[in-house]
Amino acid sequence: MSLSIRQIHPVFVGEVSGVDITKPLAPEDVAAIDAGMNDYAVLVFHDQKLTDEQQMAFTLSFGALENARGGNITKPEDRRLQVGMNDVSNLRKDGGLLERDSRQRLFNVGNMLWHSDSSYRAIPARYSLLSARVVNPKGGTRSSPTCVRRTTRSTRTPRGRSRTSCASTR
């Protein structure tokens, strides 16, 4: 089966099938995904069970990682994810929920309201690659969606427990 992209919204958003993004991509698949981003601005890859390492490899298919310094208040010793990935979840390093008044949680709540994913930088991020590891049962549509979006769009995270990883590429 070859990669295909089906439009799922009248204005933007394509659903990608026929590709396993947990494995290295063929150059023609990278080109097709890149073209899909130009056409739809947001691409959704359903049922892709990515590890952090696989997400990073997929991300690097589209270019060098952005140096996201200064974009998070989490102390290095409290980071859950590897350098190069941004954690916009409500989880502590040990997997438990952040306390309601946690500075890190409040920062992430504010980040959900609006942000620009580095489109303001001298070399703006080209894409944001998001993966939901646990989808909230209220409002969630399918298990473990992975989404690639152009950085000029904003998104909201569903309420409740979430684990989302983001790696931006230039």
Disulfide bonds with the S-S distance in Angstrom:
none
